[in-house]
C-alpha cells in the first residue's frame, strides 16, 4: 500500500483483497481492526525513527501473513514500512519500455485449476522477479504477460490499462479506458478499481477485455498501474512506440489527477 503524509491509500480495498487471498489459501487472516492498529503502529514507529518528512512524503506499507512455524497454532503476521524507491517515482514521470512475455498457461487455467492460486496475491514471486530480471537484461524496464492462447494478462507487479480517444465531427471526444478480463486468472488491481470508478464519474467509457497484444500496440496510450508506482506510462512495447507523446502526456495527467482524488 502507499501512504502519503502518513495516510494509507485504499486501505480497505487492500484488506478486502488480502482476506480473499487468505480464503483461497485456506489461511486464517487477522481481522481488519487488528491490521489497522498494526499499520498505525508501523507508521508511528517509522516516524519516530526517521522524523517527520516534508509534504507529499510517500511510504510503502506491506502486510505479510504466513502460516508461521511448523506446528504453530495460528498464523504469523506483520507490517513493514519503508520509503518509496526513487526508480518508481522516475518511471511515473518518464514512462517505461516493456516487453511481452508468455506466461506459460492459457486464459482458462484459473477456472480449470483453482489450486494454482491465480488471482490470489501470494509470496510466490519467483517467476515474476525472474521475468523482470529477463526484461532488464533485454534493455527493458518491465513486462506485460500474455497467455498461451494470446490474451493479455498483467504485469509482474501491476495491472495493464489502455486507452482509446475518438474525436467526432463536432470536436467532442469519447475516451475509453480498458483493462484485461479478471476471469483470465489475473490479480484484481486495487488501483485499477479505484481509477475506473473515478474515470466513470468523469465521463470515461470503461471496458474489460478480452485483449490481445495487438490491442496494446493499436492503443492511444498504455499504462502499468500499481499501488506504489501508480500510473507508469508505457512508451514502447517490444520496441514499438505507443500512440503519441502528446496524447500520452495529456491522458496520463488527467488519469493521475483522477487517481489522486480516490480514497
NORPEFEN-V168887 format. One record per backbone hydrogen bond with DSSP energy under -1.0 kcal/mol. NH is the residue of the N-H (numbers start at 1). CO is the residue of the C=O. Records with the same first field share a line. If there is no record, write none. Layout:
# NORPEFEN-V168887
NH: CO + CO
This chain:
# NORPEFEN-V168887
3: 59
4: 7
5: 57
7: 4
9: 2
10: 263
14: 10
15: 11
16: 12
17: 13
18: 14
19: 15
20: 16
21: 17
22: 18
23: 19
24: 20
25: 21
26: 23
27: 22
35: 31
36: 32
37: 33
38: 34
39: 35
40: 36
41: 37
42: 38
43: 39
44: 40
45: 41
46: 42
47: 43
48: 44
49: 45
50: 46
51: 47
57: 54
59: 3
60: 82
61: 1
62: 80
64: 78
66: 76
72: 69
76: 66
78: 64
80: 62
82: 60
84: 58
89: 85
90: 86
91: 87
92: 88
93: 89
94: 90
95: 91
96: 233
98: 236
99: 142
101: 144
103: 146
109: 106
112: 108
113: 109
116: 113
117: 114
120: 117
125: 123
129: 125
130: 126
131: 127
132: 128
133: 129
134: 130
135: 131
136: 132
137: 133
138: 134
139: 136
140: 135
141: 97
142: 97
144: 99
145: 154
146: 101
147: 151
148: 105
150: 147
152: 211
153: 145
155: 158
159: 225
161: 223
162: 178
163: 221
164: 176
166: 174
168: 172
171: 168
174: 166
176: 164
177: 205
178: 162
179: 207
184: 181
185: 182
193: 189
194: 190
195: 191
196: 192
197: 193
198: 194
199: 195
200: 196
201: 197
202: 198
203: 200
204: 199
205: 175
207: 177
209: 179
215: 212
217: 213
218: 214
220: 163
221: 163
223: 161
224: 232
225: 159
226: 230
230: 226
232: 224
234: 222
235: 96
237: 240
238: 98
240: 237
242: 235
248: 244
249: 245
250: 246
251: 247
252: 248
253: 249
254: 250
255: 251
256: 252
257: 253
258: 254
259: 255
260: 256
261: 257
262: 259
